[in-house]
Structures are given as structure tokens and as C-alpha cells.
């Protein structure tokens, strides 16, 4: 894997993503090909593990730490984002399951603030690959736990977006699939 050289100057910020991506739970994504109807609850853990494996391979590219287009994250930045997404979504699943079906609430997450705060652009490609794999293993384990009716237990994001454990898992799989598409993996 390549080693990212530490730069002292932060790159230009990437334009924030303000889209409401919940529509991907109703129809296929024309960009990455994700189809929510093809994601069963039983397939979520394997989809997480497979995405982590593919991200690790993408992080081996010589330019993984370089922004190849202005205003677009590098592969390592996407990897850092994916590592955080795995934690955020798995934590949300935990809140849904802890609610015992009564419904959970979770705060919206500002991915752009996280990228700036954690300086994703400074990350080492090798360390990022390990981080993605470790977090994916924990996420896959957690997403293998819900049973039967638990998949229909609700959760609502602070912006009003409503999920169930099932749709939250599908949303996570889309996020992983879409970011693999973003990095060409």
C-alpha cells in the first residue's frame, strides 16, 4: 500500500452533500446501480464485509491519497468516511434495538464537519484500510443480530427521516456501494 505524505496545507473543502438520499430506499440509484429490492436483511453483513474488502484493495492504488479531481475526495478520504459511516449506522441500529420496538431517535450526522474535524485528507492509506476492515467486522457482526420483527422496529433521524432496522441496513449498503462507485472499485 502507498504511504500518504503528510502535507501541511489542507486541501480546498469539498462542497457539502446536502441531498436527501433516503429516496434510494424506494428505487434504484442510477449512479451506482444499487437496488434496494435486492438487499435482504440476511445479505447485509456480507455486503458490509465485501465492501470493506473492496475498499482495502482500492486503498492500494498509488494515487489513493491524492485528490485526482478538484473538489472530490481522494480514496483515502472516502475510506475514512466509510469507516465513520459504519460506526454511525451501527450505533443507530443499536439505538433501534435498545428501544425494544418503542422507536429510537438519532441525531443527523454532518459528514462534512467530520471530514474537516478529523482531517481525513491526512490519513495513511494502510491505516485506513485496517480501520475500514475492523469497523466493517464489528458492523457485520451487529447487523447479523436482529431477528424477525426486530427488522421492522422504527427509528427517526432528527431531520424527520424515518427508518426501520431493515431500511437503515439498506441505506448503509447503498452508502457503501455508492462510495465504492465513487472510488472506481
C-alpha positions as CSV (number, residue, x, y, z in Angstrom):
1,X,0.0,0.0,0.0
2,X,1.1,3.5,-0.6
3,X,2.1,5.8,2.2
4,X,0.5,9.2,2.1
5,X,2.9,12.1,2.5
6,X,1.8,14.5,5.2
7,X,1.0,17.9,3.8
8,X,0.9,20.9,5.9
9,X,-1.9,22.7,4.0
10,X,-5.4,21.4,4.0
11,X,-6.9,20.9,0.5
12,X,-9.9,23.0,-0.6
13,X,-13.0,21.9,1.2
14,X,-15.2,19.5,-0.8
15,X,-18.7,21.0,-1.5
16,X,-21.0,19.7,1.2
17,X,-23.5,17.0,0.2
18,X,-27.0,18.3,1.1
19,X,-29.0,15.7,-0.9
20,X,-31.7,13.7,0.9
21,X,-30.5,10.2,-0.1
22,X,-33.5,8.4,1.5
23,X,-35.0,8.1,-2.0
24,X,-32.6,5.2,-2.6
25,X,-34.9,3.1,-0.3
26,X,-37.7,3.3,-2.9
27,X,-35.9,3.0,-6.2
28,X,-32.5,2.0,-7.7
29,X,-29.7,4.5,-7.7
30,X,-28.8,5.4,-11.3
31,X,-25.2,6.4,-10.4
32,X,-24.0,3.2,-8.6
33,X,-26.7,0.7,-9.6
34,X,-27.8,0.0,-6.0
35,X,-31.3,-1.6,-5.9
36,X,-33.0,-1.7,-2.5
37,X,-35.2,-4.5,-3.5
38,X,-32.1,-6.7,-4.0
39,X,-30.9,-6.2,-0.4
40,X,-32.3,-8.8,2.0
41,X,-31.6,-8.5,5.7
42,X,-29.7,-11.7,5.5
43,X,-27.3,-10.2,2.9
44,X,-26.4,-7.0,4.9
45,X,-23.5,-8.5,6.9
46,X,-21.9,-10.0,3.8
47,X,-22.4,-6.7,1.8
48,X,-20.6,-4.9,4.6
49,X,-17.7,-7.3,4.6
50,X,-17.4,-7.3,0.9
51,X,-17.4,-3.5,0.7
52,X,-14.6,-3.4,3.3
53,X,-12.5,-5.9,1.2
54,X,-13.0,-3.8,-1.9
55,X,-12.1,-0.6,-0.1
56,X,-8.9,-2.1,1.1
57,X,-8.0,-3.0,-2.5
58,X,-8.8,0.5,-3.7
59,X,-6.6,1.9,-1.0
60,X,-3.6,0.0,-2.5
61,X,-3.7,2.3,-5.6
62,X,-0.7,4.6,-6.0
63,X,-2.9,7.7,-6.0
64,X,-5.2,6.6,-3.2
65,X,-4.1,9.6,-1.1
66,X,-4.4,12.1,-3.9
67,X,-7.4,14.1,-5.0
68,X,-7.5,13.3,-8.7
69,X,-10.2,15.9,-9.3
70,X,-10.7,19.3,-7.7
71,X,-13.5,19.2,-5.1
72,X,-13.6,15.4,-4.9
73,X,-12.3,13.4,-2.0
74,X,-9.4,11.1,-2.5
75,X,-9.8,7.3,-2.0
76,X,-8.3,7.6,1.5
77,X,-10.8,10.4,2.4
78,X,-13.7,8.2,1.2
79,X,-12.2,5.3,3.2
80,X,-12.1,7.4,6.3
81,X,-15.7,8.5,5.7
82,X,-16.8,4.9,5.2
83,X,-15.1,3.9,8.4
84,X,-17.1,6.6,10.2
85,X,-20.3,5.7,8.4
86,X,-20.0,2.1,9.6
87,X,-19.8,3.3,13.2
88,X,-22.7,5.9,12.9
89,X,-25.1,3.4,11.2
90,X,-24.2,0.6,13.6
91,X,-24.7,2.9,16.5
92,X,-28.1,3.8,15.1
93,X,-29.0,0.1,14.8
94,X,-28.1,-0.3,18.4
95,X,-30.4,2.5,19.4
96,X,-33.3,0.9,17.5
97,X,-32.6,-2.5,19.1
98,X,-32.2,-0.9,22.6
99,X,-35.6,0.8,22.1
100,X,-37.2,-2.7,22.2
101,X,-39.6,-1.7,19.4
102,X,-40.7,1.6,21.1
103,X,-38.8,3.6,18.5
104,X,-35.4,5.3,18.6
105,X,-34.3,8.8,17.7
106,X,-30.9,9.7,16.5
107,X,-29.2,12.9,15.5
108,X,-28.4,13.8,12.0
109,X,-24.6,13.4,11.3
110,X,-22.6,16.1,9.5
111,X,-20.2,14.1,7.4
112,X,-18.5,17.2,6.0
113,X,-17.8,18.5,9.5
114,X,-16.4,15.1,10.5
115,X,-14.1,15.1,7.4
116,X,-12.8,18.5,8.3
117,X,-12.5,17.9,12.1
118,X,-10.7,14.5,11.6
119,X,-8.6,15.8,8.7
120,X,-9.5,12.8,6.5
121,X,-7.1,14.1,3.9
122,X,-4.1,13.4,6.2
123,X,-4.9,9.7,6.7
124,X,-2.5,7.0,5.9
125,X,-3.8,4.5,3.2
126,X,-2.6,1.4,5.1
127,X,-4.1,2.6,8.4
128,X,-7.3,3.5,6.7
129,X,-7.6,0.0,5.1
130,X,-7.2,-1.6,8.6
131,X,-9.7,0.8,10.1
132,X,-12.3,0.1,7.4
133,X,-11.8,-3.7,7.9
134,X,-12.0,-3.5,11.7
135,X,-15.1,-1.3,11.7
136,X,-16.7,-3.5,9.0
137,X,-16.2,-6.6,11.0
138,X,-17.9,-5.0,14.1
139,X,-20.7,-3.7,11.9
140,X,-21.2,-7.0,10.1
141,X,-21.5,-8.7,13.5
142,X,-24.0,-6.2,14.8
143,X,-26.1,-6.3,11.6
144,X,-26.3,-10.1,11.9
145,X,-28.0,-9.8,15.3
146,X,-31.6,-8.6,14.6
147,X,-34.2,-11.3,14.2
148,X,-37.8,-11.5,12.9
149,X,-39.9,-8.5,13.9
150,X,-36.9,-6.5,15.1
151,X,-36.2,-5.6,11.5
152,X,-39.4,-3.6,11.5
153,X,-38.6,-1.6,14.6
154,X,-38.5,2.1,13.9
155,X,-36.0,4.9,14.2
156,X,-36.2,8.5,13.2
157,X,-33.4,10.8,12.3
158,X,-33.5,14.3,13.8
159,X,-34.3,15.8,10.3
160,X,-37.5,13.6,10.3
161,X,-36.3,10.8,8.0
162,X,-37.9,7.6,9.2
163,X,-36.2,4.2,9.1
164,X,-36.7,0.7,10.3
165,X,-33.7,-1.5,11.2
166,X,-34.3,-3.1,7.7
167,X,-34.3,0.2,5.8
168,X,-31.4,1.6,7.8
169,X,-29.4,-1.5,6.8
170,X,-30.4,-1.0,3.1
171,X,-29.4,2.7,3.4
172,X,-26.0,1.6,4.8
173,X,-25.5,-0.9,2.0
174,X,-26.3,1.9,-0.5
175,X,-23.8,4.2,1.1
176,X,-21.1,1.6,0.9
177,X,-22.0,0.7,-2.7
178,X,-22.1,4.3,-3.8
179,X,-18.7,5.2,-2.3
180,X,-17.2,2.1,-3.9
181,X,-18.5,3.5,-7.2
182,X,-17.1,6.9,-6.3
183,X,-13.6,5.4,-6.0
184,X,-13.9,3.2,-9.0
185,X,-13.8,-0.1,-7.0
